[in-house]
Amino acid sequence: MQRPPPEDFALKETKPHLGGGRISGDKLTSTYDLVEQMQYLYVRVVKARDLPAKDATGSCDPYVEVKLGNYKGGTRHFEKKSNPEWNQVFAFSKDRIQATVLEVIVKDKDLMKDDFMGRVSFDLNEVPKRVPPDSPLAPQWYRLEDHKGNKARGELMLAVWMGTQADEAFPEAWHSDAATISGADSLANIRSKVYLSPKLWYLRVNVIEAQDLMTSDKGRYPEVYVKAILGNQALKTRISPSRSINPMWNEDLMFVASEPFEEPLILSVEDRIAPNKEEVLGRCAIPLQYVPRRYDHKPVNTSWHHLEKHVIVEGEKKKEIKFASRIHMRICLEGGYHVLDESTYYSSDLRPTAKPLWKSSIGILEVGILNAQGLMPMKTKDGRGTTDAYCVAKYGQKWVRTRTIIDSFMPKWNEQYTWEVFDPCTVITIGVFDNCHLHGGEKAGGAKDARIGKVRIRLSTLETDRVYTHSYPLLVLHPNGVKKMGEIHMAVRFTCSSLLNMMHMYSQPLLPKMHYIHPLTVSQLDSLRHQATQIVSMRLSRAEPPLRKEVVEYMLDVRSHMWSMRRSKANFFRIMSVLGGIIAVGKWFDQICNWRNPITTVLIHILFIILVMYPELILPTIFLYLFLIGVWYYRWRPRHPPHMDTRLSHADSAHPDELDEEFDTFPTSRPSDIVRMRYDRLRSIAGRIQTVVGDLATQGERLQSLLSWRDPRATALFVLFCLIAAIVLYVTPFQVVALLAGFYVLRHPRFRHKLPSVPLNFFRRLPARTDCML
């Protein structure tokens, strides 16, 4: 039995105060009920009017400063405007409020010192409370006052209220937690956002033939191929075997395209004149907006496209006159496939690209990201370690990013997000990152958001309508070993809208039907997945604020296909664990055959006789036995969702050199002596695998040689045995044969020999093709 994981790396169940304590049984009643309530003081600064002139020109450059104790936030300023409009919201965490008065001050921006224009003060005890779904509080006009409390010229429109993080103003508000952050770009980088992956299509280009190509050398047979380019993707067909000016290929090229289709498909027909020299015979550009879309396996119509010759003049392409060359193709956007941008083992979406093929949703997934505990310092600021943590969650096409909590090893997010679920056998991934693009991080150049850890939760392991509140360890593998970077505290609920539909999903294929009707090769899927992840990371990095490339690649496990000695060992021991049950049954049966426990062996004899005499009981007995085992194990069913297991991953016992190899770049950047050592180690492992594969091939060839007459005496003996066995089995009732065979296998040890049996001796003497191997 597997030992429990170390306590430090274990999953811990928690009992947070969710939804302000509005709990009814195991279900919660609020719409924002999977997080702990956080109280905030909100100040909405809308606009001002009739502000006094402060400059010599008779105008003013106004801005508003919102002050609460030691916290101070400001709006942008306007040039020479006495009726400015800001419409900005400020949020102050109630836990950190140490003052009793809120001051909203209007100032005039000046080169030397900003001039005071007026202020509005609020007693915090008089501020109203607002709880959604109440309508937003209407802003009001307030007369400005001077330092002594007398009325000053000008009015300010404000709204001030106490609310929670469920307020609509929360995502776009300036937060007192981020008071040290300045600059619009840095402020944008700390806000919570929801992103959508671009809609991805497989583009199939079936290159059939070309006609009337014009080559420069008429006296040679052309070696023609087609090169297709879409964005950063480039593919080539094989050289046409026809070797003529009317070549044929009938070859498929597969690309990944994303909406909106910004770049056309560029096709060029090229002639290989020499090993490193090609001549372009013609090109054509095909906009993807006009390419037909296919939702099933029915072929689309073919089309002819004229090829145009291009010459480069002063760095630009200039068209020559058209000629008669043309290319015959079948091009379509495949809507019946699911474009894989994640590993199929933990994919979060399995729907086809085309929306008309989507089935109805089966439920709702709700995730409350509460807080993190014990985070490690990720960078140094002012001589001390600090962490600016945020979370990213990915499920289906929807990505969410929480706000960044500045300079905290115990950040509290308390943000809740919802996804539609179309398949229960999917996985949600939640990652925690350190924001390295604050405090001028953009200007540092090459700054990357550091990964703190991630959690995967498979929906099929969750009970419906139950709220799971757990603290998950954030485990990251470093070149010097596995390290716990902290813990993330979450609440998860999977609500099923139709139990019948969900049960029906278990009978459906995992992927859309086109993956089985017209399957793609393994190499195609690997290449297309790489292209899909590149497109997704590029698109999301162009959003505002950007979801950066290193974050997207970590969430999508881009490097999961790379060689790793540690992962190979882990997979080998996973196989041995699976086979452990079969091996245990084999050992138990060997004990029965050797009469280690005579009572059990006698009972097995009786059961065997019953099953042989009444063969119609065999299958019912097997299924009844499986049913009873399942009911028995129900008492010990897992009550917690699975999480990262360091022992299963062999992360806690990996050799430092194996980890260094795993984190090496591709191609390698290590010195030649280290590469030689690793190559020799890989050769020794491959040699053992080679021996095992050779042994399996030998056993299979021995089976084939039974009737091949490679060994004429062995085949003659086997053929004669088959004839005698056929006659005996024909005249003897099957039940008698089964009983005799069973009693022979279960015979007492005193009737056994330690030498191998006759059939085994005969099989081992059969010839194999190992003696033909060089």
C-alpha positions, 0 to 999 in steps of 0.5 A, a space after each residue: 500500500 502506498 505511503 501517505 504523502 509528507 504532511 507538508 505536501 498534503 491536501 488540507 480540508 478547511 472550514 472558511 466563513 463563506 458568503 458571510 455565513 449564509 450557509 444552508 446545509 451543504 449548499 450556499 444561498 448567495 450568488 457570491 457565496 464561495 468566498 469570504 466577504 471583504 468590506 471596502 469603502 468605495 468613493 466614486 469621483 464623477 465630475 466637478 463644476 464651477 471651479 475657481 481660476 488659479 492660473 494667470 490665464 484665468 483657468 485651472 488644471 484640476 485633479 482630485 485627491 482622495 485621502 483616508 488616514 495614511 492612504 492617498 489616491 488621485 485622479 488624472 488631471 485636466 489641462 485648463 478645464 473648470 468643469 472636468 469629468 473623471 468618473 473614477 472609483 477608489 476602494 479602501 479595505 476596511 481592515 486597514 482603515 485607521 481614520 474616522 474621516 474621509 477627505 476628498 480634496 480638489 487641487 490645481 496641478 502646478 509646476 512648483 506646488 499644487 494649489 488647494 481648491 476645496 474639499 469635501 469631508 465624510 464621517 465614516 460612521 455616516 457612510 451608507 452600506 450597499 449590498 448587490 443586487 441593490 442598484 448602484 448608489 446615485 452620486 450627489 453634488 457636494 459644495 466644496 469647503 476651504 480649510 476652515 470649513 467655510 463654503 468655497 467656489 465649486 461643486 464636486 459630484 461624488 458617491 460614497 458607500 460601504 460594499 464588498 468585493 461583489 460590487 460592480 465597481 470593484 474590478 476597475 477601482 483603484 485599491 488602497 492595497 496598491 497605493 505604492 503603484 504608480 503609472 497607468 500601465 502598472 495599475 492596469 497590470 494589477 487588475 482582475 480580468 477575464 480573457 477568452 482564447 481565440 477561436 481556433 480552426 484546423 485548416 486542411 489544404 489538399 494539394 492535388 495537382 498543377 498545370 502548365 508550369 513554366 520552368 527556366 530550363 526546358 531540358 530537365 525534368 522539374 522537381 516540383 513541390 508546393 510550399 504553404 505558409 500561414 503566419 509562422 507556420 510553413 509546410 511543404 509537400 513531397 516532390 512530385 513523382 511525375 517529374 513534369 510540368 503537370 505535377 500531381 501530389 494529392 497530399 494534405 497539409 494541416 495548419 492552425 488558424 485563428 479568428 479573426 483571420 488576419 493573414 492569408 494562406 500563401 502558396 508557392 510552387 517551387 522547383 528544386 534546381 540544386 540541393 540548396 537552390 529553388 526556383 519559384 514557379 508561381 504564387 497565390 494568396 488565399 484569404 481565409 475569410 472565403 474558405 469553405 467550412 466543413 462540419 462533417 466528413 463530406 468532401 468540399 468542392 475542389 477549386 483551381 487557383 491561378 499562379 502569379 509570378 513575382 519579382 522583387 523590385 526595391 524590396 517590394 513585390 511587383 506582379 508580372 503579367 499573368 500566365 496560364 499556370 494554375 494549381 488545383 486544390 481542396 481547401 477547407 476549415 475543419 469545424 468538426 475537430 477539437 483543436 488541441 492546445 492542451 494535453 488530452 490527459 488534462 484537457 479542459 475543453 473537448 468540444 468541436 470548433 464549430 458552434 452548431 455541433 456543440 451539445 448543451 451544457 450539463 452543469 456549472 463549475 464555480 470556483 472561489 479563490 480565497 487566499 494563499 498562505 506561506 508564499 515564498 519571497 520571489 524577488 528582492 525590493 529595497 533589500 528585502 524579499 517580496 511577492 506580488 501574487 496573482 492567480 490565473 484559472 483556465 477552463 475551456 476557452 475562458 481564462 480568468 486572472 485575479 487582481 495582484 496583491 502587492 507585497 504580501 506572503 498571505 494574499 487575500 483575493 476572495 474572487 469568484 468565477 463561473 464556467 459552463 461545463 459541457 463534459 465532466 471528464 475535464 480538468 480546471 487548472 489554477 496557477 499562482 504567479 508573481 507579478 514582475 511587471 510593477 515598479 518599472 518592471 517593464 523597463 527592466 527588459 526581459 522580466 518574466 512573471 515567476 511561477 509559484 505553483 499550480 493545481 489541477 482539479 478533475 471535475 469527474 472526481 467531484 460530487 455534484 452540489 458539494 462545496 469543497 474547501 481545501 488548502 492545496 500545496 503549491 509544489 514546483 520542481 526546481 533544478 535543485 529538487 521539489 519545493 513547496 512555495 506555499 498553499 492556495 485556499 479555494 472553494 469549488 462547487 460543481 452543479 449538475 443541471 441534468 444528471 441524465 445528460 451527464 450520465 449519457 456523456 460517459 457513453 460518448 467518444 471523448 473527442 468529436 467524431 471527426 477525430 475517429 472518422 478522419 484521424 490525424 497522425 501523432 506527429 501531426 497532432 504534436 505539431 498542431 498542438 505546438 502551433 495552437 499553443 503559440 497562437 493562444 499565447 501570442 493572442 493573450 499576450 496582446 490583451 490589456 493587461 497582457 496574459 504573458 507568454 510564460 504564464 500561458 505556456 506554464 498553464 498549458 504544459 508546453 514542455 510536458 512532451 520533453 524527455 525526462 528521466 524522472 517522468 520516465 521512472 514515474 510512468 514505469 512505476 505507474 505501470 507496475 502499480 497497475 500490474 500489481 493487482 494482476 501479479 497479486 492475483 497470480 500469487 494468490 492462485 499459486 498459493 491455491 495451487 500449492 495448497 498453502 491454505 487447504 480450506 481455501 483450496 477445497 472451497 475453490 475446488 467446489 466453486 470450480 466444480 459448480 461453475 463447470 457443471 453450470 457454465 451459465 453461472 460464470 458471467 453472473 458470478 464475475 459481475 456479482 463479485 465486481 458489484 460486491 467489491 465496488 459496494 465494499 470499497 464505497 466506504 473508503 471512497 476518496 472524500 477529497 479531490 486529487 492533487 499533485 503527488 510528489 512521490 507518484 511523480 518521483 520528484 522527491 527522489 530524483 537525482 540532481 543530474 536528472 533534474 538538471 537534464 530535465 530543465 536543460 534547453 532544447 537543443 542542449 546548452 550543457 558542456 560536451 562531457 555532461 552531454 556525453 555522460 547523459 547520452 551513455 546513460 540513455 544508451 544503457 537504458 535503451 539497451 535494456 528496453 531493446 532486450 525486453 522488446 527483443 524477448 517479446 519478439 522472440 516469444 511471438 516468433 515462436 508462436 508463428 513457428 508452430 505452423 511454419 515448418 521452420 523446425 519440421 520435427 516441432 511442427 510435425 509434433 504440433 500438427 499431430 497433437 492438434 489432430 489427436 486433441 481434436 478427436 479427443 475433444 470431439 468424443 469427450 464432453 466439454 465439462 469432463 475436459 474442463 474438470 480434468 484440466 482444472 484438477 490437473 492445474 490445482 493438483 497437490 504439490 506431492 504430484 508436482 515436479 520442480 522441472 518445467 512442464 512438457 508444453 513449456 519445454 516444447 515452446 522454448 525449443 521452438 525456433 525464432 528469428 534471433 539467429 538471423 539478426 546481424 
